[in-house]
């Protein structure tokens, strides 16, 4: 596999914080939709929030994937 570059730049930090902020906002907005009786809308918002959270965890997930792929080969 090719070597990964360092992920410590300011741009990486900003995008990670934006992903986390949007995940938190989606989580809270989902509760608002649930209180309004919109179960499907709340579910969709929570799924989007979960995907934003995974986006914030992209670098640790990539390291985990690389470690797992290294053990298999």
C-alpha positions as CSV (number, residue, x, y, z in Angstrom):
1,X,0.0,0.0,0.0
2,X,1.1,3.5,-0.5
3,X,2.2,5.6,2.4
4,X,-0.3,8.0,3.8
5,X,0.6,11.6,4.3
6,X,0.4,13.3,7.7
7,X,-3.2,14.3,8.7
8,X,-2.3,17.1,11.1
9,X,-2.9,20.1,8.9
10,X,-5.2,23.0,9.8
11,X,-7.5,22.0,7.0
12,X,-7.9,18.5,8.3
13,X,-8.7,19.8,11.7
14,X,-11.3,22.2,10.4
15,X,-13.0,19.6,8.3
16,X,-13.1,17.1,11.2
17,X,-14.6,19.8,13.5
18,X,-17.2,20.6,10.9
19,X,-18.1,16.9,10.5
20,X,-18.5,16.7,14.3
21,X,-20.5,19.8,14.5
22,X,-22.9,18.7,11.8
23,X,-23.2,15.3,13.5
24,X,-24.2,16.9,16.7
25,X,-26.6,19.3,15.0
26,X,-28.3,16.4,13.1
27,X,-28.6,14.4,16.3
28,X,-30.4,17.2,18.1
29,X,-32.5,18.1,15.0
30,X,-33.6,14.4,14.8
31,X,-35.0,14.7,18.3
32,X,-37.0,17.8,17.2
33,X,-38.4,15.9,14.3
34,X,-39.3,13.0,16.6
35,X,-41.2,15.3,19.0
36,X,-43.1,16.7,16.0
37,X,-44.2,13.1,15.2
38,X,-42.1,12.8,12.1
39,X,-40.5,9.4,12.8
40,X,-39.2,8.8,9.2
41,X,-37.7,12.3,9.0
42,X,-36.0,11.8,12.4
43,X,-34.6,8.5,11.3
44,X,-33.2,10.0,8.1
45,X,-31.7,12.9,10.0
46,X,-30.1,10.5,12.5
47,X,-28.6,8.4,9.7
48,X,-27.2,11.5,8.2
49,X,-25.7,12.5,11.6
50,X,-24.2,9.1,12.0
51,X,-22.6,9.4,8.5
52,X,-21.2,12.8,9.5
53,X,-19.8,11.2,12.6
54,X,-18.1,8.5,10.5
55,X,-16.7,11.3,8.4
56,X,-15.1,12.9,11.5
57,X,-13.6,9.5,12.3
58,X,-12.2,8.9,8.8
59,X,-8.5,9.0,9.7
60,X,-8.8,6.5,12.7
61,X,-11.0,4.3,10.5
62,X,-8.4,4.4,7.7
63,X,-5.6,3.4,10.2
64,X,-7.8,0.6,11.5
65,X,-8.6,-0.6,7.9
66,X,-4.8,-0.5,7.0
67,X,-4.0,-2.5,10.2
68,X,-6.6,-5.1,9.4
69,X,-5.5,-5.3,5.7
70,X,-1.9,-5.7,6.8
71,X,-2.8,-8.7,9.0
72,X,-4.7,-10.4,6.3
73,X,-1.9,-10.3,3.7
